[in-house]
Amino acid sequence: MDAARLSPPRRMTVPIANRWGAGEMSVLDFGDPKRPVDLVFCHANGFNAATYRSLLAPLASSLRILAPDLRGHGATTLPTTTEGRRGWQDHRDDLVCLLETLDGPPVVLAGHSMGGTSAILASAERPAKVSRVVAFDPVIWKRWMVAALHLPLLDQLPGRIPLAKAALRRRARFESREQALSAYRGRGAFKGWSDIMLVDYLSSGLVEDEQGLVLACSPQWEASNYAVQSHDPWKALKASGRPVHILKGQRGSTCAVEPSPRGLPLVTVDVVPDGAHFFPMLRPDVARDALFEAAV
């Protein structure tokens, strides 16, 4: 097994300050620290950068990769205010701040689910810092629904969906990491995950406080991410002027963008056969190949 698979990523912090509040973004740094960053990868809602370690580490022999913990996740200390929040503009702007710290050529900006959508949004804000985008089953509603969610009476409609309600019911405390591993193994969103990936998720997904172990991403923040949807990924897809490769699951996809989307000549959509929303966890080879192809 090569050294890239055995060497753990370095953890660094990046100061972030924008209209959503100031703090530090925790970032995993894979690969040769002497080379420019090739790829920035963003995780899904409720997870963290470490969850994708086994997906990203094999690429580190050829690429330098940054994987941030998004606001409200992992070891990142940025404030999480849900009152008055209407969309993922905070995640977008945090990524913009991260991109602005990078020297060197434009990077591939990638992500899964909410992370993929956030990457698309950020690429439209700073296209000069991005060479292309790779998004794994990004959360993109149909065009008419995105337009409707900008209306004051409908912008909180996603808060009524089962995912948001389920997030609020999620168990937040555990006596040990072993107890959490046993609770998650083979269940719900974690069905089919390897123990290695589950352990990686829990390494940053649980943090210690005065009472024991608690989820780093609170159920309230996870639910808020599901509930606020006034951002416009369709507009961002058109505005970035960068190639965007979307891979979506054949079953249960959260992405309404179909192959050869109207008015978006730079967007390519591939459907992963027999894949579902969590195909990066269950088919990491497919996800890894797409990232490598985009970055080399």
C-alpha positions in Angstrom: 0.0 0.0 0.0 1.4 3.4 -1.0 2.4 6.1 1.5 -0.5 8.3 0.5 -3.0 5.8 1.9 -1.0 5.3 5.1 -0.2 9.0 5.8 -3.0 10.8 7.7 -4.0 14.2 6.3 -2.7 17.3 8.1 -5.3 19.4 9.9 -5.0 23.2 9.6 -7.3 26.1 10.5 -8.2 29.0 8.2 -9.5 32.3 9.7 -12.9 33.2 8.1 -14.7 36.5 8.5 -17.8 37.5 6.5 -21.3 38.9 7.1 -22.3 35.5 8.6 -19.8 35.8 11.5 -16.1 35.2 12.1 -14.2 32.1 13.4 -11.9 29.4 12.1 -12.6 26.8 9.4 -10.9 23.5 10.1 -9.5 21.9 7.0 -7.9 18.6 6.2 -4.9 18.9 3.9 -4.0 15.8 1.8 -0.9 15.3 -0.3 2.4 17.1 -0.8 2.2 20.4 1.1 4.9 21.9 -1.2 2.6 21.8 -4.3 -0.3 24.1 -5.0 -3.8 22.9 -4.1 -5.4 20.9 -6.9 -8.8 20.1 -5.4 -11.1 21.4 -2.7 -13.8 18.9 -1.6 -16.8 19.8 0.5 -18.9 17.3 2.5 -22.6 16.7 2.8 -25.0 18.0 5.4 -24.5 16.5 8.9 -21.1 14.9 8.0 -17.5 16.3 8.0 -14.3 16.3 6.0 -12.9 13.2 7.7 -15.9 11.1 6.5 -14.4 11.2 3.0 -10.8 10.3 4.1 -10.8 6.9 2.5 -12.3 8.4 -0.7 -9.7 11.2 -1.0 -6.5 9.6 0.5 -5.7 7.4 -2.6 -5.7 10.6 -4.7 -3.1 12.3 -2.5 -0.1 10.6 -4.2 -0.9 12.7 -7.3 -2.9 15.6 -6.0 -3.0 18.1 -3.1 -6.5 18.2 -1.7 -8.2 20.4 0.9 -11.3 19.2 2.6 -13.0 21.8 4.9 -15.4 21.2 7.7 -18.2 23.4 6.6 -19.9 25.9 9.1 -21.5 24.0 11.9 -19.7 20.8 11.2 -16.6 19.0 12.5 -14.0 21.1 14.2 -14.9 24.4 12.5 -15.8 27.1 15.0 -17.8 29.5 12.8 -21.1 30.7 14.4 -24.4 28.9 13.5 -27.3 31.3 13.7 -30.5 29.7 12.4 -32.8 32.7 13.1 -33.5 34.6 9.9 -31.4 32.2 7.8 -32.9 31.6 4.3 -30.3 29.7 2.3 -26.8 28.3 1.9 -25.2 31.7 1.1 -23.2 31.3 4.3 -21.6 28.1 3.1 -21.0 29.7 -0.3 -19.3 32.8 1.3 -17.1 30.6 3.6 -15.8 28.7 0.6 -15.1 32.0 -1.1 -13.0 33.1 1.8 -11.1 29.7 1.7 -10.5 30.1 -2.1 -9.1 33.6 -1.6 -6.4 32.2 0.7 -5.1 29.9 -2.0 -2.1 30.8 -4.2 -1.4 29.0 -7.5 -3.6 28.2 -10.4 -7.4 27.7 -10.2 -8.6 24.6 -8.4 -11.2 22.0 -9.0 -14.1 22.7 -6.6 -16.0 19.6 -5.7 -18.5 18.2 -3.1 -21.2 15.8 -2.2 -24.9 16.8 -1.7 -25.0 20.1 0.2 -21.2 20.3 -0.4 -21.7 20.0 -4.1 -24.3 22.6 -4.2 -22.2 25.0 -2.1 -19.3 24.4 -4.6 -21.5 25.4 -7.5 -22.6 28.5 -5.6 -19.0 29.5 -4.7 -17.8 29.0 -8.3 -20.2 31.6 -9.5 -18.9 34.1 -7.0 -15.2 33.5 -7.7 -14.9 31.9 -11.1 -11.3 33.1 -11.5 -10.3 30.8 -8.6 -12.0 27.7 -10.0 -11.1 25.6 -13.0 -14.1 23.4 -12.9 -16.7 21.9 -10.6 -17.5 18.3 -9.8 -20.7 17.7 -7.8 -21.9 14.4 -6.5 -25.7 14.3 -6.3 -26.0 18.0 -5.4 -29.2 19.3 -3.9 -30.9 21.1 -6.7 -34.6 21.5 -6.8 -36.5 21.8 -10.1 -36.3 25.3 -11.7 -39.9 26.2 -10.8 -39.5 25.1 -7.2 -36.3 27.2 -6.8 -38.2 30.2 -8.1 -41.2 29.4 -5.7 -38.9 29.1 -2.7 -37.9 32.8 -3.1 -41.4 33.8 -2.3 -41.9 34.8 1.4 -44.8 32.5 1.9 -43.0 29.4 0.6 -39.4 29.9 1.5 -39.7 27.8 4.6 -41.6 25.0 2.9 -38.6 22.6 2.9 -38.7 22.8 6.7 -41.7 20.6 6.6 -40.1 17.7 4.7 -39.3 14.5 6.5 -35.5 15.0 6.4 -35.7 18.2 8.4 -38.1 16.7 10.9 -36.0 13.6 11.2 -32.8 15.7 11.8 -34.5 17.3 14.8 -35.2 13.9 16.3 -31.7 12.7 15.8 -29.9 11.4 18.9 -27.3 14.0 19.8 -25.4 12.3 22.7 -23.6 9.0 23.1 -21.7 7.4 26.0 -18.8 6.3 23.7 -17.7 6.2 20.1 -18.3 2.4 20.2 -21.9 3.0 21.2 -22.4 5.4 18.3 -20.8 3.0 15.9 -23.1 0.3 17.0 -26.1 2.6 16.7 -25.3 3.7 13.2 -23.9 0.5 11.6 -26.2 -0.7 8.8 -29.0 1.8 9.6 -30.6 4.7 7.8 -28.3 6.9 5.8 -25.3 4.7 7.0 -26.7 1.5 5.4 -23.9 -0.2 3.4 -21.1 2.0 4.7 -17.8 0.3 5.6 -16.7 0.4 9.2 -13.7 2.4 8.1 -15.9 5.2 6.8 -18.1 5.1 9.8 -15.1 5.4 12.2 -13.8 8.3 10.1 -17.2 10.1 10.3 -17.3 9.6 14.1 -13.7 10.8 14.5 -14.9 14.4 13.8 -18.6 13.8 14.0 -18.5 13.5 17.8 -16.9 16.1 20.1 -16.4 16.1 23.8 -18.2 18.6 26.2 -18.8 18.7 29.9 -21.3 15.9 29.7 -19.6 13.5 27.4 -19.8 13.1 23.6 -22.2 15.1 21.4 -22.7 15.5 17.7 -20.4 18.2 16.2 -23.2 19.1 13.8 -26.2 19.8 16.1 -29.6 18.4 15.0 -30.9 22.0 14.9 -28.2 23.0 12.4 -28.6 19.9 10.3 -32.3 20.6 10.1 -31.7 24.2 9.2 -29.6 23.2 6.3 -32.5 21.1 5.0 -35.1 23.8 5.7 -33.5 26.9 4.1 -33.4 26.7 0.3 -33.6 30.3 -1.0 -30.2 30.0 -2.8 -30.3 29.5 -6.6 -28.0 26.8 -7.9 -29.5 27.1 -11.4 -28.4 30.8 -11.6 -25.0 29.8 -10.3 -24.6 27.0 -12.9 -25.1 29.6 -15.6 -23.1 32.4 -14.0 -19.8 30.6 -13.2 -18.8 30.1 -16.8 -16.9 27.0 -15.7 -17.4 23.3 -16.7 -19.5 21.5 -14.2 -19.7 17.7 -14.0 -22.7 16.4 -12.1 -22.9 12.7 -11.1 -26.3 11.8 -9.8 -27.7 8.6 -8.4 -30.1 6.6 -10.5 -32.3 6.1 -7.4 -33.5 8.7 -4.9 -31.4 11.5 -6.3 -31.7 15.0 -4.9 -30.6 16.6 -8.2 -33.2 17.7 -10.7 -30.7 18.6 -13.4 -31.1 16.1 -16.3 -28.5 15.2 -18.9 -28.1 18.0 -21.6 -29.8 20.6 -19.5 -31.4 23.4 -21.5 -29.4 26.7 -21.5 -26.4 25.2 -19.7 -23.9 24.1 -22.3 -21.0 23.7 -19.8 -22.9 21.4 -17.5 -22.5 17.6 -18.0 -24.7 15.2 -16.1 -24.0 11.5 -15.7 -26.3 9.0 -13.9 -24.5 6.4 -11.8 -26.2 3.1 -12.6 -27.8 1.6 -9.5 -26.4 4.5 -7.5 -28.3 6.4 -4.9 -27.7 9.7 -3.0 -24.8 8.2 -1.0 -23.0 6.6 -4.0 -19.7 8.3 -3.0 -19.7 6.1 0.2 -20.9 3.0 -1.5 -19.1 3.4 -4.9 -16.0 5.4 -4.0 -14.3 4.2 -7.1 -16.8 6.0 -9.3 -16.4 9.2 -7.3 -12.6 9.0 -7.1 -12.3 8.5 -10.8 -14.4 11.6 -11.5 -12.3 13.7 -9.2 -9.0 12.5 -10.6 -10.1 13.0 -14.2 -11.1 16.6 -13.4 -7.9 17.5 -11.6 -5.2 16.1 -13.9 
